[in-house]
Amino acid sequence: MNSLASCITLGLFVFSMSAGCASAPPLNLSKPVSTPVTVTKSPSVPAIVSPAAKEERTPSALRESTEESSHLWTLASSALERGNKHQATRHLERLIRKESGTQEGEKARIELARSSVEHLAHQRALDLLRAPSATHEFERLSTMARAYEGLENYREAAKIWLEAVKAAEDASSGGQARKGAARNLFLTGDPARAEETLEANEKPSLASMVEKVLHPTLLGRLYAEVGKEDPWYAWLALRQARQLWTKGDGPGAREAVAHASKDTASPHIRREAEELAKRLDSWDRVEPQKVGVLMPLTGKYSRSVSGFKLSMELAFAKNPRIIPVFKDTAADPKQAAKMAEELIFKDKVAMILGPVGSFETQAVVEVTQRYHIPHIHLSSKHETGAESETVLRFRVSPREYGATMARYAVNQLGHKRLGIFCPTNGHGYEAMAGFWDEAISLGAEITAVDFFGSKLKNAQAFSPLLAKLLHAQKPGDVQVRFDALFIPASASQMRTMVPLFKFWGVRLQTDPSVKGTKKRPLVQLLGSSGWHHRWLIDKGEDLLDNSVFASPFHYDPSDPHADDFVVRFQRSAARTPLPVHAEVYDAAGLAVLAMTGLEGSDHRVRARLLETLVGIGEIRGATGSHQISSQGTILRRPWLMTVDLDDIRPRLPLLEEIERRNERGRVIEGP
């Protein structure tokens, strides 16, 4: 029988307020029903009786177990052992309804109340616990106290915990009850009485118990209510200072730190307050012409980021007054976070740009979010920084590439049956998710999905995987269940893979004016940003002709913004920039634009910089037009690109695309 109590307790969601103390111990189910409850009273605990307790009836003696009560308890225990908590709960509820006067019914009542607390159904727990218990009074009271804590009725919770002290049967339970009472007395704004409730060896733990449950609203209330002469006021003031700082309220944080630094505070609190005051002063000193740049200048990615650094330097050169301060992340998240703090507190930058890697970026986002620093990061991970008002993602994410291709396939080409052939890497998975979600929202259907290793390079490895996607038993015997196939792979993988479609007997749509039939279907190939490379061009059979993919950048010499970037990059690096270099260049250009003319010397500079970014309107850059929404999101549309024989160019509206291809002649399809 003991297994039921422990299983319910361990299997449930832990209620948030119980973080301040150990969870209630499981019922002592082996204790004889007739054993009287030993009542003890600590001389240090004031005798305060809960109004709820005064209304309670004297516990009545439990009657003998019945055949049905034993049977229901056995059924509940068996259901839990099988992991069927829902069925176990139904049996326990039947016990309460039909056999409430038995020991099994009493155990069921306490356990269901505890379950309700842990599922945040606090009022239901209180309803179950109104009547006293002849055998489990301490468990009843401690569970009731937690229910009141969940309702944030700390005054009533303290009273119930004090009653639980008297009902405790051993030293451990008594200590638990005293700590619960002290914690809740503190939360009512009475720290002195909270300390009186505890025994001498328990008093040092009061601060940690309270801090675990001290959410911002409650902290603000206690900071306002507790008198400044109270010994605990400085402790509260120090925590309030940190809390205000996380909100970006520098003046409020300074005022709270001043209260924590008073002579009445303990030496430990004063020392912490002095350190916090120094950090606040450093944080509030800003040099508006400085921008911090985080990149892996050393380590395994150092060679690949040389183009990133050059792209930024080209953007910063447009305003010589802006000073980029480069810091090395060494491709390590801890190092990245450390360098971000150094940029803020030592170099006093107005904003931060970078890094590129997703793990480094997440570490830096946590820093810039904490200190309210304007931050344009260069990771393409969709959700990184999305919850922060000060963090902007400039690069197009794989999820956005996928959604773009789904919209094109459904809205522009009219396809409703779509397939996905996905590489097993982060870009592939995210692009697949964006494509799938958008396709479904537009009323299309994903009719085939399969995967391939992200590092596969040879046709021998690709062939059986492609056969599986096509349900092919032999060449020519395939089941083409889709009209368009999305493959977010690399250009080199596509070159290797595409001849295999012809080998297995799949007809690719290499001419937009030719429509497939049920007997002779055509498949439109769709891709992501990894396709944007000259390696994609097949100068043999042109099997990738008319394929469409999304890319962040297209170089058009007639576009002055794109041409200026490409010419300057080629002149400096003696090579052609990649699309990602154009994204980095425009991100740095956005920082330059927002920082131009920025004045001031305190944190308000950063707030004005963010306001400038949001109100800046449409911007033209190397990658095209972009702007920042009122919600702080950079709005960009990736380019739709297509393969046109030996050329990669922007995709035209469908009728124009057909006309252009008709003018230069068609690609003859294979059988």
C-alpha positions as CSV (number, residue, x, y, z in Angstrom):
1,M,0.0,0.0,0.0
2,N,2.9,2.4,0.7
3,S,3.7,2.4,-3.1
4,L,0.5,4.3,-3.9
5,A,1.4,7.3,-1.8
6,S,5.0,7.5,-3.0
7,C,4.1,7.0,-6.7
8,I,1.5,9.7,-6.7
9,T,3.9,12.1,-5.1
10,L,6.8,11.4,-7.4
11,G,4.8,11.3,-10.6
12,L,3.2,14.7,-10.4
13,F,4.3,18.2,-11.4
14,V,5.9,20.0,-8.5
15,F,4.0,23.1,-7.5
16,S,6.1,26.3,-7.7
17,M,5.8,27.6,-4.1
18,S,7.1,24.3,-2.7
19,A,10.5,25.1,-4.0
20,G,11.3,26.9,-0.8
21,C,11.2,23.7,1.3
22,A,11.2,19.9,1.0
23,S,8.0,18.4,-0.4
24,A,5.6,16.9,2.0
25,P,6.6,13.4,3.2
26,P,4.6,10.5,2.1
27,L,1.9,9.2,4.4
28,N,2.9,6.6,7.0
29,L,0.5,4.1,5.6
30,S,1.8,1.3,7.7
31,K,0.8,3.0,10.9
32,P,-2.1,1.3,12.8
33,V,-5.4,3.3,12.5
34,S,-5.9,3.3,16.3
35,T,-2.5,4.9,17.0
36,P,-3.2,8.3,18.6
37,V,-1.6,11.4,17.2
38,T,1.1,12.8,19.5
39,V,0.8,16.6,19.8
40,T,3.8,18.6,20.6
41,K,4.2,22.4,21.0
42,S,7.4,24.2,20.6
43,P,7.8,26.9,23.3
44,S,9.3,29.3,20.7
45,V,6.1,29.2,18.5
46,P,3.3,31.6,19.3
47,A,0.0,29.8,19.8
48,I,-2.0,31.1,16.9
49,V,-5.0,29.2,15.7
50,S,-6.2,29.4,12.2
51,P,-9.9,30.5,11.8
52,A,-10.3,27.6,9.5
53,A,-9.1,25.3,12.2
54,K,-11.6,26.7,14.7
55,E,-14.4,25.8,12.4
56,E,-13.2,22.2,12.0
57,R,-15.0,19.3,13.7
58,T,-13.2,17.1,16.1
59,P,-11.8,14.1,14.1
60,S,-14.1,11.1,14.3
61,A,-12.7,7.7,14.7
62,L,-12.3,5.6,11.6
63,R,-14.4,2.6,11.1
64,E,-13.1,-0.8,10.1
65,S,-12.0,-1.4,6.5
66,T,-14.6,-2.9,4.3
67,E,-14.3,-5.3,1.5
68,E,-15.0,-2.6,-1.0
69,S,-12.6,-0.1,0.5
70,S,-9.8,-2.6,0.4
71,H,-10.7,-3.6,-3.2
72,L,-10.7,0.0,-4.4
73,W,-7.4,0.7,-2.8
74,T,-5.9,-2.4,-4.4
75,L,-7.3,-1.3,-7.8
76,A,-5.8,2.2,-7.3
77,S,-2.4,0.8,-6.4
78,S,-2.5,-1.6,-9.3
79,A,-3.4,1.2,-11.7
80,L,-0.5,3.3,-10.5
81,E,2.0,0.4,-10.8
82,R,0.9,0.2,-14.5
83,G,1.4,4.0,-14.9
84,N,-2.3,4.7,-15.3
85,K,-2.7,7.7,-13.1
86,H,-6.0,8.7,-14.5
87,Q,-7.6,5.4,-13.6
88,A,-5.9,5.4,-10.1
89,T,-7.4,8.8,-9.5
90,R,-10.9,7.6,-10.4
91,H,-10.6,4.7,-7.9
92,L,-9.4,7.1,-5.2
93,E,-12.3,9.4,-5.8
94,R,-14.7,6.5,-5.5
95,L,-13.1,5.6,-2.2
96,I,-13.7,9.2,-0.9
97,R,-17.3,9.1,-2.1
98,K,-18.3,5.6,-0.9
99,E,-15.9,4.7,1.9
100,S,-14.8,8.0,3.4
101,G,-15.0,6.8,7.0
102,T,-12.4,4.0,6.4
103,Q,-8.6,4.2,6.7
104,E,-8.4,3.7,2.9
105,G,-10.8,6.5,2.3
106,E,-8.8,8.8,4.6
107,K,-5.5,8.0,2.9
108,A,-7.2,8.6,-0.5
109,R,-8.4,12.0,0.7
110,I,-5.0,13.2,1.8
111,E,-3.3,11.9,-1.4
112,L,-5.8,13.4,-3.7
113,A,-5.4,16.7,-1.9
114,R,-1.6,16.5,-2.3
115,S,-2.1,15.7,-6.0
116,S,-4.3,18.7,-6.4
117,V,-1.7,21.0,-4.9
118,E,1.0,19.7,-7.2
119,H,-1.3,20.2,-10.1
120,L,-2.0,23.8,-8.9
121,A,-5.7,23.0,-8.1
122,H,-5.3,24.7,-4.8
123,Q,-9.0,25.3,-4.0
124,R,-9.9,21.7,-4.7
125,A,-7.2,20.7,-2.2
126,L,-8.6,23.0,0.5
127,D,-12.1,21.5,-0.1
128,L,-10.8,18.0,0.4
129,L,-8.9,19.0,3.6
130,R,-11.5,20.9,5.6
131,A,-12.3,18.0,7.9
132,P,-9.5,17.0,10.4
133,S,-7.8,13.6,10.1
134,A,-7.7,11.1,13.0
135,T,-4.6,9.5,11.6
136,H,-2.8,11.9,9.2
137,E,-3.3,15.3,10.8
138,F,0.3,16.6,10.1
139,E,0.0,15.5,6.4
140,R,-3.4,17.2,6.1
141,L,-2.2,20.5,7.6
142,S,1.1,20.7,5.7
143,T,-0.8,20.0,2.4
144,M,-3.4,22.6,3.3
145,A,-0.6,25.1,4.1
146,R,0.9,24.5,0.6
147,A,-2.5,25.1,-1.0
148,Y,-2.7,28.5,0.7
149,E,0.8,29.3,-0.5
150,G,-0.3,28.4,-4.0
151,L,-3.1,31.0,-3.6
152,E,-0.5,33.4,-2.3
153,N,-2.5,33.7,1.0
154,Y,0.7,33.7,3.0
155,R,-1.0,34.8,6.2
156,E,-3.4,31.8,6.3
157,A,-0.5,29.5,5.2
158,A,1.6,30.7,8.2
159,K,-1.3,29.9,10.6
160,I,-1.8,26.4,9.2
161,W,2.0,25.7,9.4
162,L,1.9,26.7,13.1
163,E,-0.9,24.2,13.6
164,A,1.2,21.6,11.8
165,V,4.1,22.3,14.3
166,K,1.8,21.1,17.1
167,A,0.7,18.0,15.0
168,A,4.2,17.0,14.1
169,E,5.2,13.5,15.2
170,D,9.0,13.8,14.9
171,A,11.8,16.3,14.8
172,S,12.0,16.3,11.0
173,S,8.3,17.1,10.6
174,G,8.4,19.8,13.3
175,G,11.4,21.5,11.6
176,Q,9.6,21.4,8.3
177,A,6.5,23.0,9.8
178,R,8.5,25.7,11.6
179,K,10.3,26.6,8.4
180,G,7.1,26.7,6.5
181,A,5.6,29.0,9.1
182,A,8.7,31.3,9.1
183,R,8.8,31.5,5.4
184,N,5.2,32.6,5.1
185,L,5.4,35.0,8.1
186,F,8.3,36.7,6.3
187,L,6.2,36.9,3.1
188,T,3.5,38.7,5.0
189,G,6.0,41.4,5.9
190,D,6.9,40.2,9.4
191,P,10.6,39.1,9.3
192,A,11.0,39.5,13.1
193,R,8.2,37.1,13.9
194,A,9.5,34.7,11.2
195,E,12.9,34.5,13.0
196,E,11.2,34.0,16.4
197,T,9.4,30.9,14.9
198,L,12.6,29.1,14.2
199,E,15.0,27.4,16.5
200,A,18.6,28.8,16.7
201,N,20.1,26.3,14.3
202,E,17.3,26.9,11.8
203,K,17.6,30.7,11.6
204,P,20.6,30.8,9.1
205,S,18.4,29.0,6.5
206,L,15.6,31.7,6.5
207,A,17.2,33.9,3.8
208,S,17.6,31.0,1.4
209,M,14.1,29.7,2.0
210,V,12.6,33.1,1.3
211,E,14.7,33.9,-1.7
212,K,13.6,30.8,-3.5
213,V,10.0,31.9,-3.6
214,L,10.5,35.7,-3.8
215,H,9.1,36.6,-7.2
216,P,9.5,40.2,-8.4
217,T,6.0,41.4,-7.5
218,L,6.3,40.0,-4.0
219,L,9.8,41.4,-3.6
220,G,8.6,44.9,-4.6
221,R,5.7,44.7,-2.1
222,L,8.0,43.6,0.8
223,Y,10.6,46.3,-0.1
224,A,7.8,48.9,0.1
225,E,6.2,47.5,3.3
226,V,9.1,46.4,5.5
227,G,10.3,49.4,7.6
228,K,13.7,50.8,6.8
229,E,14.7,50.3,10.4
230,D,14.1,46.5,10.1
231,P,17.4,44.5,10.1
232,W,16.1,42.6,7.0
233,Y,15.4,45.8,5.0
234,A,19.0,46.0,3.6
235,W,18.7,42.4,2.5
236,L,15.5,43.2,0.6
237,A,17.0,46.4,-0.8
238,L,19.9,44.5,-2.3
239,R,17.6,42.1,-4.1
240,Q,15.3,44.8,-5.2
241,A,18.3,46.6,-6.7
242,R,19.2,43.6,-8.8
243,Q,15.6,43.1,-9.8
244,L,15.3,46.8,-11.0
245,W,18.5,46.4,-12.9
246,T,17.2,43.5,-14.8
247,K,14.4,45.8,-15.9
248,G,16.8,48.4,-17.1
249,D,15.8,50.8,-14.3
250,G,19.2,52.2,-13.4
251,P,18.0,55.1,-11.1
252,G,15.7,52.8,-9.1
253,A,18.5,50.2,-8.8
254,R,20.9,52.9,-7.5
255,E,18.4,54.1,-4.9
256,A,17.9,50.5,-3.6
257,V,21.7,49.9,-3.5
258,A,22.0,53.1,-1.4
259,H,19.5,51.6,1.1
260,A,21.4,48.3,1.2
261,S,24.7,50.2,1.9
262,K,23.6,51.8,5.1
263,D,25.5,51.3,8.4
264,T,22.6,49.3,9.8
265,A,23.2,46.6,7.2
266,S,25.4,43.6,7.9
267,P,29.0,43.7,6.7
268,H,28.2,41.0,4.1
269,I,25.3,42.9,2.7
270,R,27.2,46.2,2.6
271,R,30.1,44.5,0.7
272,E,27.7,43.0,-1.9
273,A,26.0,46.4,-2.2
274,E,29.3,48.2,-2.8
275,E,30.2,45.7,-5.5
276,L,26.8,46.1,-7.2
277,A,27.1,49.9,-7.1
278,K,30.4,49.7,-8.9
279,R,28.9,47.4,-11.6
280,L,26.0,49.8,-12.0
281,D,28.3,52.8,-12.4
282,S,30.3,50.9,-15.0
283,W,27.1,49.7,-16.9
284,D,25.8,53.3,-16.9
285,R,28.9,54.7,-18.6
286,V,28.6,54.5,-22.4
287,E,30.7,55.7,-25.3
288,P,28.2,56.1,-28.0
289,Q,30.6,55.7,-30.9
290,K,31.7,52.2,-29.9
291,V,30.1,49.0,-31.2
292,G,31.3,45.6,-29.8
293,V,31.8,42.8,-32.3
294,L,32.0,39.2,-31.3
295,M,33.6,36.7,-33.6
296,P,35.6,33.4,-33.4
297,L,38.9,35.1,-34.4
298,T,40.8,32.0,-33.2
299,G,39.8,28.3,-33.0
300,K,38.3,25.9,-35.5
301,Y,36.1,28.5,-37.3
302,S,38.7,31.3,-37.5
303,R,39.5,30.8,-41.2
304,S,35.9,30.7,-42.3
305,V,35.1,34.1,-40.6
306,S,37.7,36.2,-42.4
307,G,35.0,37.2,-44.9
308,F,32.6,38.1,-42.1
309,K,35.2,40.4,-40.5
310,L,36.0,42.0,-43.8
311,S,32.3,42.5,-44.6
312,M,31.8,44.4,-41.2
313,E,34.9,46.5,-41.8
314,L,33.6,47.6,-45.2
315,A,30.3,48.7,-43.5
316,F,32.0,50.5,-40.6
317,A,34.3,52.3,-43.1
318,K,31.2,54.3,-44.2
319,N,31.4,56.3,-40.9
320,P,34.9,56.6,-39.6
321,R,33.6,58.0,-36.3
322,I,32.2,54.6,-35.3
323,I,34.8,52.5,-33.5
324,P,34.3,48.7,-33.8
325,V,35.8,46.8,-30.8
326,F,36.5,43.2,-31.9
327,K,36.5,40.4,-29.3
328,D,37.4,36.8,-29.8
329,T,34.8,34.2,-28.8
330,A,37.1,31.3,-29.8
331,A,33.9,29.4,-30.8
332,D,33.2,28.8,-27.1
333,P,29.9,29.9,-25.5
334,K,31.5,30.7,-22.1
335,Q,34.2,32.7,-23.7
336,A,31.6,34.5,-25.8
337,A,29.6,35.5,-22.7
338,K,32.7,36.6,-20.9
339,M,33.7,38.8,-23.8
340,A,30.2,40.3,-24.0
341,E,30.4,41.4,-20.4
342,E,33.8,42.9,-21.0
343,L,32.4,44.9,-23.9
344,I,29.7,46.2,-21.7
345,F,31.6,46.9,-18.5
346,K,35.1,47.6,-19.7
347,D,34.8,48.9,-23.2
348,K,31.4,50.6,-22.6
349,V,30.0,49.9,-26.0
350,A,26.6,51.3,-27.1
351,M,25.6,48.0,-28.8
352,I,26.8,44.5,-29.7
353,L,27.0,42.8,-33.1
354,G,27.5,39.1,-33.5
355,P,28.5,36.3,-32.9
356,V,27.6,33.8,-35.7
357,G,27.5,30.3,-34.1
358,S,24.2,29.4,-32.5
359,F,25.6,28.2,-29.2
360,E,27.8,31.3,-28.8
361,T,25.0,33.5,-29.8
362,Q,22.6,32.1,-27.2
363,A,25.2,32.7,-24.5
364,V,25.6,36.3,-25.6
365,V,21.9,36.8,-25.9
366,E,21.5,35.9,-22.2
367,V,24.1,38.6,-21.3
368,T,22.6,41.4,-23.5
369,Q,19.1,40.5,-22.4
370,R,20.1,40.7,-18.8
371,Y,21.7,44.2,-19.1
372,H,19.3,45.6,-21.8
373,I,22.0,46.1,-24.4
374,P,21.0,46.6,-28.1
375,H,22.2,43.5,-29.9
376,I,22.1,42.4,-33.5
377,H,23.2,38.8,-33.7
378,L,24.3,36.9,-36.8
379,S,23.0,33.4,-36.0
380,S,20.4,32.1,-38.4
381,K,18.6,30.1,-35.7
382,H,15.0,31.2,-35.8
383,E,14.1,31.5,-32.2
384,T,17.4,32.9,-30.7
385,G,16.7,36.2,-29.0
386,A,13.0,36.3,-30.1
387,E,11.8,36.8,-26.5
388,S,14.1,39.8,-25.9
389,E,13.1,43.4,-26.7
390,T,16.8,44.4,-27.2
391,V,17.9,41.5,-29.4
392,L,17.5,41.4,-33.2
393,R,18.2,38.5,-35.6
394,F,19.3,39.9,-39.0
395,R,20.0,36.7,-41.0
396,V,17.1,34.8,-42.6
397,S,16.5,31.6,-40.8
398,P,16.2,28.1,-42.3
399,R,12.6,28.1,-41.1
400,E,11.9,31.2,-43.1
401,Y,13.5,29.7,-46.2
402,G,11.2,26.6,-45.8
403,A,8.1,28.7,-45.4
404,T,9.0,30.8,-48.4
405,M,9.3,27.8,-50.6
406,A,6.0,26.3,-49.4
407,R,4.2,29.6,-50.1
408,Y,5.7,29.6,-53.6
409,A,4.8,26.0,-54.3
410,V,1.2,26.3,-53.2
411,N,0.3,29.9,-54.0
412,Q,2.3,30.5,-57.2
413,L,2.6,27.0,-58.7
414,G,-0.7,25.6,-57.4
415,H,0.7,22.4,-56.0
416,K,-1.1,20.6,-53.2
417,R,0.9,17.4,-52.9
418,L,4.4,18.1,-51.5
419,G,7.3,15.9,-50.6
420,I,10.4,16.6,-48.4
421,F,13.8,15.0,-48.7
422,C,15.7,16.3,-45.7
423,P,19.4,16.2,-44.6
424,T,20.0,15.3,-41.0
425,N,21.4,18.6,-39.8
426,G,20.1,21.7,-38.0
427,H,19.5,23.6,-41.2
428,G,17.6,20.7,-42.8
429,Y,15.4,20.1,-39.8
430,E,14.5,23.8,-39.3
431,A,13.8,24.3,-43.0
432,M,11.6,21.2,-43.1
433,A,9.6,22.5,-40.1
434,G,9.0,25.8,-41.8
435,F,8.1,24.2,-45.1
436,W,5.8,21.7,-43.4
437,D,4.0,24.1,-41.2
438,E,3.4,26.7,-43.9
439,A,2.2,24.1,-46.4
440,I,-0.4,22.7,-44.0
441,S,-1.6,26.2,-43.1
442,L,-2.1,26.8,-46.8
443,G,-4.2,23.7,-47.3
444,A,-1.5,21.5,-49.0
445,E,-0.6,18.0,-47.9
446,I,2.8,16.5,-47.2
447,T,2.6,13.2,-48.9
448,A,6.2,11.9,-48.6
449,V,9.1,12.5,-46.1
450,D,12.5,10.9,-45.9
451,F,16.0,11.8,-44.7
452,F,19.6,11.4,-45.8
453,G,22.9,12.0,-44.0
454,S,24.0,15.6,-44.2
455,K,27.6,14.6,-45.2
456,L,26.7,12.2,-47.9
457,K,28.6,12.9,-51.1
458,N,28.5,9.9,-53.5
459,A,25.7,8.6,-55.7
460,Q,26.1,5.0,-54.3
461,A,25.1,6.2,-50.9
462,F,22.2,8.4,-52.1
463,S,20.6,5.9,-54.5
464,P,19.0,3.5,-51.9
465,L,17.7,6.5,-49.8
466,L,16.1,8.1,-52.9
467,A,14.6,4.8,-53.8
468,K,13.0,4.5,-50.4
469,L,11.5,8.0,-50.8
470,L,10.1,7.0,-54.2
471,H,9.0,3.5,-53.0
472,A,11.0,2.2,-55.9
473,Q,11.6,-1.6,-56.4
474,K,13.6,-1.1,-59.6
475,P,14.3,1.7,-62.1
476,G,11.1,2.9,-63.7
477,D,8.9,1.3,-61.0
478,V,8.4,4.3,-58.8
479,Q,5.5,5.8,-56.9
480,V,5.7,9.6,-57.3
481,R,3.3,10.8,-54.6
482,F,4.1,14.5,-54.8
483,D,4.1,17.3,-57.4
484,A,6.9,19.3,-55.8
485,L,9.9,18.1,-53.7
486,F,11.7,20.3,-51.2
487,I,15.3,19.4,-50.6
488,P,17.2,21.8,-48.2
489,A,20.6,20.3,-49.1
490,S,23.9,21.8,-50.4
491,A,24.6,22.6,-54.0
492,S,27.2,19.8,-54.3
493,Q,24.8,17.2,-52.9
494,M,22.1,18.3,-55.4
495,R,24.6,17.8,-58.3
496,T,25.3,14.3,-57.0
497,M,21.6,13.5,-56.3
498,V,19.8,14.8,-59.3
499,P,21.0,12.3,-62.0
500,L,19.6,9.6,-59.7
501,F,16.1,10.9,-60.2
502,K,16.4,10.1,-63.9
503,F,18.0,6.8,-63.1
504,W,15.0,5.7,-61.1
505,G,12.5,7.1,-63.7
506,V,11.4,10.3,-62.2
507,R,10.6,13.1,-64.7
508,L,11.7,16.5,-63.4
509,Q,9.9,19.7,-64.4
510,T,12.6,21.4,-66.3
511,D,10.1,23.6,-68.2
512,P,7.5,25.6,-66.3
513,S,5.1,25.6,-69.3
514,V,4.9,21.8,-69.4
515,K,2.4,20.1,-67.1
516,G,2.5,16.6,-65.9
517,T,-0.3,14.0,-66.0
518,K,-1.3,11.2,-63.6
519,K,0.4,8.6,-65.8
520,R,3.5,10.8,-66.5
521,P,3.8,13.2,-63.5
522,L,6.4,15.9,-63.3
523,V,8.2,16.9,-60.1
524,Q,9.2,20.5,-59.4
525,L,12.4,20.7,-57.4
526,L,12.6,23.3,-54.5
527,G,15.6,24.2,-52.4
528,S,17.0,26.4,-49.7
529,S,20.0,28.8,-49.3
530,G,22.6,26.0,-49.6
531,W,21.8,25.7,-53.3
532,H,23.2,29.2,-54.1
533,H,26.5,28.2,-55.6
534,R,28.0,27.7,-59.0
535,W,28.4,24.0,-58.2
536,L,24.6,23.7,-58.7
537,I,25.0,24.2,-62.5
538,D,24.9,20.9,-64.4
539,K,26.2,21.6,-67.9
540,G,25.3,18.2,-69.1
541,E,21.6,17.3,-69.1
542,D,20.4,20.4,-67.3
543,L,18.2,18.3,-65.0
544,L,18.2,21.2,-62.4
545,D,16.9,23.7,-65.0
546,N,13.7,25.4,-63.7
547,S,14.4,24.4,-60.1
548,V,13.6,27.1,-57.6
549,F,15.3,27.9,-54.3
550,A,15.5,30.7,-51.6
551,S,18.6,32.7,-51.0
552,P,19.5,35.8,-48.8
553,F,21.3,37.6,-51.6
554,H,21.5,38.1,-55.4
555,Y,24.2,40.2,-57.1
556,D,22.7,42.6,-59.6
557,P,25.3,44.9,-61.0
558,S,22.6,47.5,-61.7
559,D,21.7,47.6,-58.0
560,P,24.0,50.3,-56.5
561,H,23.9,48.8,-53.0
562,A,24.7,45.3,-54.1
563,D,27.3,46.4,-56.6
564,D,29.1,48.7,-54.1
565,F,29.4,45.8,-51.6
566,V,30.6,43.2,-54.1
567,V,33.1,45.5,-55.9
568,R,34.7,46.6,-52.6
569,F,34.7,43.0,-51.2
570,Q,36.4,41.6,-54.3
571,R,38.9,44.4,-54.4
572,S,39.9,43.7,-50.7
573,A,39.7,39.9,-50.7
574,A,40.4,39.0,-54.3
575,R,37.4,36.7,-54.3
576,T,33.6,36.8,-54.7
577,P,31.6,37.2,-51.5
578,L,29.2,34.5,-50.4
579,P,25.5,35.4,-49.7
580,V,26.1,35.2,-46.0
581,H,28.8,37.9,-46.3
582,A,26.2,40.2,-47.8
583,E,23.9,39.6,-44.8
584,V,26.7,40.4,-42.3
585,Y,27.6,43.5,-44.3
586,D,24.0,44.8,-44.1
587,A,23.7,43.9,-40.4
588,A,26.8,46.0,-39.7
589,G,25.4,48.7,-41.9
590,L,22.2,48.8,-39.8
591,A,24.3,49.3,-36.7
592,V,26.2,52.2,-38.5
593,L,23.0,53.8,-39.5
594,A,21.5,53.6,-36.0
595,M,24.6,54.9,-34.3
596,T,25.3,57.8,-36.6
597,G,24.8,61.0,-34.7
598,L,24.2,59.2,-31.4
599,E,25.1,61.3,-28.3
600,G,25.2,60.9,-24.6
601,S,27.3,59.1,-22.0
602,D,24.9,56.9,-19.9
603,H,22.6,53.9,-20.5
604,R,19.9,56.2,-21.9
605,V,22.1,56.2,-25.1
606,R,21.3,52.5,-25.6
607,A,17.6,53.1,-25.1
608,R,17.6,55.9,-27.7
609,L,19.6,53.6,-30.1
610,L,16.8,51.0,-29.9
611,E,14.2,53.7,-30.5
612,T,16.2,54.8,-33.6
613,L,16.3,51.2,-34.9
614,V,12.6,50.7,-34.6
615,G,11.7,54.0,-36.2
616,I,14.3,53.9,-38.9
617,G,11.8,52.8,-41.7
618,E,12.7,50.9,-44.8
619,I,16.4,50.4,-45.5
620,R,18.1,49.5,-48.8
621,G,21.1,47.3,-48.5
622,A,23.2,44.8,-50.5
623,T,20.6,42.1,-49.7
624,G,17.6,44.2,-50.7
625,S,15.1,46.2,-48.6
626,H,14.5,45.5,-44.9
627,Q,13.1,47.3,-41.9
628,I,12.3,46.8,-38.2
629,S,8.7,46.3,-37.1
630,S,7.2,48.0,-34.0
631,Q,7.7,44.6,-32.2
632,G,11.4,44.8,-32.8
633,T,11.6,42.2,-35.6
634,I,13.8,42.7,-38.7
635,L,11.5,42.1,-41.7
636,R,13.3,40.7,-44.7
637,R,12.2,38.6,-47.7
638,P,14.7,36.0,-49.1
639,W,15.2,36.1,-52.9
640,L,13.5,33.5,-55.0
641,M,16.2,32.2,-57.4
642,T,16.0,29.7,-60.3
643,V,18.4,27.8,-62.5
644,D,18.2,28.9,-66.1
645,L,20.5,26.6,-68.1
646,D,24.0,27.8,-67.1
647,D,22.7,30.8,-65.1
648,I,21.3,31.3,-61.6
649,R,19.0,34.3,-61.5
650,P,15.9,35.7,-59.7
651,R,12.7,33.8,-60.4
652,L,10.2,35.8,-62.5
653,P,6.4,35.7,-62.1
654,L,5.3,32.4,-63.7
655,L,3.9,33.8,-67.0
656,E,7.0,36.0,-67.5
657,E,9.2,33.0,-66.6
658,I,7.5,30.9,-69.2
659,E,7.9,33.6,-71.8
660,R,11.6,34.1,-71.1
661,R,12.3,30.4,-71.3
662,N,10.3,30.1,-74.5
663,E,12.5,32.8,-76.1
664,R,15.7,31.0,-75.4
665,G,14.4,27.5,-76.2
666,R,13.4,24.5,-74.1
667,V,15.3,21.8,-72.4
668,I,14.3,18.5,-74.0
669,E,13.2,16.1,-71.3
670,G,14.3,12.5,-71.2
671,P,11.9,9.6,-71.5
